[in-house]
Amino acid sequence: MTAVSDILRTMDYGVAPESDEHARAWLAAHRDGFGHFIAGAFTPPGQLFDVVNPATGERIARVSQGTTADVEAAVAAARKALKSWSALSGDARARHLYALARHVQKRERLLAVLESLDNGKPIRESRDIDVPLVARHFYHHAGWASLIADEFPGRKPVGVCGQIIPWNFPLLMLAWKIAPALAAGNTVVLKPAELTPLTAFAFAEICVEVGLPPGVVNIVAGDGATGAALVAHDDVDKIAFTGSTEVGRAIRLATAGTDKKLSLELGGKSPFVVFEDADLDSAVEGVVDAIWFNQGQVCCAGSRLLVAESIAERMYAKLRARMEKLRVGDPLDKSIDVGAIVAPVQLERIKRLVEAGEREGAKVWRAPGPLPERGCFYPPTLATEVEPASILAREEIFGPVLAAMTFRTPDEAIALANNTRYGLAASVWTENVNRALEVAAKIKAGVVWINSTNLFDAASGFGGYRESGFGREGGREGLAEYLVAPATATKPAKAVKAPLSALPGRAPAPGGDAIDRTAKLYIGGKQTRPDSGYAYSVLDPDGKVVGLAGLGSRKDVRNAVEAASKAKGWGAATAHNRAQVLYFLAENLESRADEFAARLVAQTGAAAREARAEVETAVRRAFYYAGFADKYDGAVHATKTRFVTLAMNEPWGVMGIVCPDQAPLIGFVSLVLPAIAMGNAVVVVASASHPLTATDFYSLLDTSDAPAGVVNIVTGEAATLAKTLAEHDGVDALWCVGARELAKTVEAASAANLKATWTRLPPRDWADEQGRDYLRRATQVKNIWTPYGE
Ligand code: NAI
């Protein structure tokens, strides 16, 4: 007879299947195929493609491939609905969002089973993680709908949002996109992934059920071509995308110069760092949640295990023992740990990458447990002896494959953790709180989990650094992506009378007293000659030469970026220190107000009174950002119990700033000061037509104790210099104020390294151009989840 102790020892589970009866009935009711959900109703099915259950290979539905005409109809419906939806009171919108949340909960079983059938994820996850988080997201944002007027005064919705989501968390990604958009008063056209569109249709039915006004949510299914049509549509105001970095790049290129707001949540290769003093058993369970959750098809999966050399073998042994116990199989079985890979194409990709890693010399160990005979399954896999340059350490595999490496010192751990083009998430395991927080601060990632992993909550922002994208989803940070300041009209640029002209080494035409020197560039705290050796004439509005400025080149920009990189200590200085420098600068500017005003008059032909007013505004602005330097606080988000979720505002590092051609002083000051107040080092391209104000600024910087390299100034032709900044991998973010053509150049050039850009046409009135929005854009938020309690 089997003894209880035998059962406990073998822990042999029976099968515990979740019933798919309701989901099957729902699918049967749609056996003729799904159309799109446009203006509150389903369109008749068009050209259909198959949707397949990856655990069995069986076709479970047929769905219409969205055409350009479908996208147009959906965008038109969203545009039509926008006026009344955005005019509703926040409370009225909140009621709709609450209703959506409640109805998601009412249908949670259907949604969870459908998700598992469509995607292959274990029912335990769809039931206990995905769907509850979907409801949580709608509840949380219902609250925001009521609060926006108070919490984001003066903001308005962006408009019609095109949203494109991937297949790994189909319904959760839908909620992450739709809930904040609707709360903020936008309307949406959402394109689910072609592999997993079904829960989006179930959600569409919920929209009808709760009486959401037609056109507020529109859903068009289809593949990348449908997504591209949505991105290209002229009447879409914002694109929010989650998916591969490659497609993110294509979208950045397609939207360059279009004025569409963009947020990208892209891939990752997140480190899971285990120090010697970590609680190893907890860390092993952490790895299970980090890389075998959702079969590793998670953008923030902890796919690189970095473990202290002294404990590596012990950790690997424990991991292998744990992996032997993981059960891979039918996603609808409640006792399954690892379900099916989403599709054969993804399974092939995983196999290809692992085999390539093996050929490179990694030692690959696949968990020996049984795999189902049919369907898309891949065993939990551990690769050790992985070199940092190996494909397994670099590429996002998006499968249940852990690449392990060792380190000796904390510095080496941090260097390895940051040795990636991505920066989405990280997990840090140590019992030493000082080390945990230090490492969390130094890892370049949007989310850091301490002694935990893969935690999500609607109140916390989520999103990446570097090539993991830009923008956040969730919480206050995420909501800001769906709001804009009311558009300020732009002033037609005053014609510059003469084009920028290079006068190599030649003295300008006799022009009188104003020509007292050739302004150089300012790099690393020193005035330096431009690499080209050329200067150009600076003209007043009558075409008279008022001075010479250095004609900066790509080489000068590169030198300036290098100098700025060396000044990164500025970001680590206390905010109090930075404030002191800015106060000093404000005082020095004030004491030289007459001189700066005279220079403005000479260059721009402004009336003396106007010039004086510009200087006074600049002085006030300097005091303002000096005051703000130590007050732009982060937050502690209210997420889960027993966690402090710290939202830290971190400087980008090195920022590029392209100043407007007009308003040479106030344009410069309004952009440069918030950036440095937040701890960035900057490379500034001064106004091309009126560069002498910026070059006068050198002496202010010198006398205000600004450390060398914090502000670097290059003069010359904006388009060339801006493009170089956009392309430069050492520049972490770029602001550019100028004509649409310039914005297009900058945005297209930034697609390669996906840096965050903020491009704007020049505002009409710089007097209003200050505030938190500048500080928000001068920082990126890192959310650090810190557990407490034993
Ligand atoms: P993908 O990036 O091609 O697909 C994501 C979404 O973008 C889908 O809805 C797709 O239809 C749409 N799309 C594709 N091309 C488009 C275009 N040119 N314009 C607009 N929308 C477009 O990802 P895919 O091919 O499904 O997976 C490939 C790899 O991408 C995975 O192996 C994984 O490494 C990565 N990936 C990362 C995700 C993440 O959350 N970071 C999610 C999905 C995939």
Residues whose N, C-alpha, C, O or C-beta is under 5 A from the ligand:
A	BS01	NAI	I164 I165 P166 W167 K191 P192 A193 E194 G222 D223 G224 G227 A228 T242 G243 S244 V247 A250 E265 L266 G267 C299 E396 I397 F398
